[in-house]
Amino acid sequence: MREINRASAIRAEGLSKIYREGATELRALQEVDLEVRAGELTLLMGPSGSGKTTLLSILGCILRASEGNLEILGEDVSALREKELPRIRREAIGFVFQGFNLFPALTAAENVALALDVRGVRGGDARQQGEELLAEVGLAEKARSFPADLSGGQKQRVAIARALAGNPPILLADEPTAALDWTSGRTVIELLQRLAREQGRAVVMVTHDPRVLSFGDRIIHLEDGRIVREEAGASKAIASLAFLEGLPGQGSIQAVGL
């Protein structure tokens, strides 16, 4: 298990994203301030069109903010040129998407190995590391299976294994449980929670699903491109109570309202 450092993995100040067409201006994101900490699962919630995916894309250096500053692992990426952003994505960030985006003609292990190949790990080393990553997400026995032979939940876990190629300290997930039944979705969210807590990664997940709230450490609510509320998740509250119950002289602490 990694030693978990709760330092900021991502720090955003005054982020705005503005789209202009003629005299028309659309503010998809408005003056967002946000800190994402290592070792935590942060949930971004809000109605459709609230700016969740736009924010995630900016945090992942896929889109550039129109205004504001963004730091990734202490590096000011707002000041970087466009051609330098792929380095940040390659070295620091793993992406998980709702649609899996697996190559149907490749096995699970080959899909993961492909992500390793673009990072310079090739041949037998890529295959071995790919199988190790699949084992990490509980799919060692599916390494040689093709996507068509996998369930939706298994495909998403292959996608998570692929996102772990290169051992990124940050994972960004866009609606990873949306296309899954709750049994499969719960397996995926528990995996993301474990990757944050046990390995010290900063995990940010966009979701509409209220059933995942109990797994988040922090919940960020967006409306009309703004953060309107931030709260500690039930997962964080339960962990804090468990810690307090273990302190000398505390006795039994009842969780009221959880």
N, C-alpha and C positions, 0 to 999 in steps of 0.2 A: 504494500500500500504506500502511495506517495505521502510525504509530509505535506499537509495542506496549508497553503499560504492564502490567507483571506484578503490579500491585497487586490487592488482594482486590476481587472484584466482589460476592461473597456471603460473609458471615461468620455462622456459626450457633454458638450456645453453649447446651448443655443442652436441646436441643429434645426434647420429648416430646409424643406425641399419645395421649390417653386417651379411650376410648369407654366410657360407663357406661350400663347398663340395669338398673335396680333395684340389687340388691346385687352385680351382676356388673360387673367392670372389665376391659377389654381394653386393654393398652398396645401400640398399633401401632408406636410409636416411643419409644425410651427413651434419654434423655440424650445426644443426638447432638451432637458438636462437629465442625464442618466448615468449611473455608475453600475457596472456589472462586476461582481466580485467572484474570484476563484473559489471553487468548492461549493458553489450554490447553483440551484436550478431556479432560474428567473423566468416567470411566465408573462408574456405580453398578451393582454386580452382587450377585446373591444369589438363593436359591431363592424360589419363589412364597410370598408371605406374609411375606417378610423385612422389608418396610417401604420398599422402593425407591420405589414410586409414591406412597406417603404422603409420603415425604421430598421427592420432586420437587414434589408439589402444595403443600407448605408453602413450599418455596423459591420457587415461582411465585406465592405469595400467593393461591392458590385455596382452600387450607385454612389455618386458623389453628392454631398450636401450642397445646397445653394448658399447656405450661410452656416456659420458655427464652426466649432472645433471638435475633432475626434482624435483620441489617443487609443492605440492598441498596444497593450503590454508596454506602456510608457513611451511609445514612439508616436510623434505627431504626424498622423497620416494625412491630415488636412493639407500639410505643406508638401506632400510628395507629388511628383509628376505621375500622370496616368500610367506610364510604362513601368512604374515602380510598384504599383498596387498588386500585380500578380504575385510578387514575392511575399507580400503580407498574407494574401489568401493561401498561398502554398505552405508557408511556414507556421502560421499561427491559427488558421481557422479551418474547421471541418464543417461541411454543409450536409444537412439532411432535409429532403424535400417530401412533400405529400405524395408525389407520383412515383417514388422509388427510383426511376431513371436508370434501371438496370439494362444492360445489353442482353437481349433474349438469346443470342447465339453463344453466349459465354456462360460457363458455370459460375456458381456463387464465388468460388475461390478465384476464378479468372477475372470476375468483375472487381474484386478487391485488389488483385494483383495489378490490374490496369492502373488503378490509382497510385499504387506504389511505383510503377514503372515511370510515370511522369515525374516522380520525385527522385529518380535515379537508381531505384532498387529494381534489379532485373533478374530474369532467369529463375534459377532455383531458389535464390534468396527471396524473390518476390512471391513465389508460390508458397514457400514455407511461412513467411510472415503473414501472407493472406490467410492461410489456414489457422495460424495462431490468433489472428483477429476474429475470425469466425468462431473459434472456440471461446473467445472472450465474451461474445454475445450469445453464447449457448447454441451455436449451430455447427459444431465440429462435424457432426454426422451428415450435414447437408453440403459439404464443401464441393462435391462433384455433381450436385443437382443443378438443373437449369431453372431459370425463373418461372417457367411455365409449370414446373412441378412443385413450386413452393406456395404456401398460403400467403395472404396479404401481410400478416404479421411477420412471417419469416422473411419475406422480401424486404420489409422495412428494417429488420435487424441486419440483413446483408448490407443495406444502404448505410446503416450506422457503422458497421465494420469498415466499409469503404471510407466513410468520413474520418475514421480513426487512423487511416494511413498517414504516416508521417508524424503521428503522436501529437496532434495539435492541442494546445492548451485551451482553446475555445471551440465550442460546438454551437452552431446555430441551426435550429430546426423549425421549419415552416409547416405547421399543421401536420405533424408526423402521424397523428392518430386519426385524422379526419376520415380516412377511407377504410378504417378498421372497425370490426366489432369490438365490444368492450373488453372481452377476454384478451384479444390480441393487443388492443390499445393499452391495456393495463400492463402487459408484459413490456411493451415499448417504453412507456413512461417510467416504469420501475428501473429499466435499464439506464435511461438517461439520468435518473436520480442517482443511481449507483455510480455512474461515471463522474458525476459532480462530487458526491460525498466521499467516495473511496479513493478516487484518483486525483481529486483537486482541480478538476476542469471547471471552467466557467461555461455553463450551459444556458442558452437562451432559447425559449420555445414559444412560438406563436400558436395560439389555440383559441377555438370557440367553445371547447368542450368543458362544461362546468365540473365534470366528474374528475378532471385531473387537478383541480384546485388543491386538494389535500396533499398532493405530492410536491407542490412548489415551496421553495424557501421564501421567495418574494413574488408578489403579484403586482404588475404594472398595468393600470387601466388607461386606455386611450380613447378619446372621442374627438372627432374633427381635427385630427392631426396633433392633438395636444395630450400630454399626460395629465389626467384629471384626478388620479388617486393612486397611491402606492401603499401596499400593506404587507405585513409579514404573512406568509402562508401558514396553513395549519401544520404543515410539516415542520416548519421552524419552531412554532409554538410548542408542539409535542416534544421536539428535541430539547428545548429549553427547560420544559417541565421535568423531563427525564434527568437532566443534569442537576436541577435543583433538588430533586428527590434523593439524589445520591450524596448531597452535602451533609456533613455531620449536624445533627440536631434539627433537621428539617422535617423529619417524619414523613407522613403521607400528604401530598399536595393534590388537591382535587382540581381538575381542569373544568372550570366553569365556563360554559358557553362555547366550548369547542365541539 
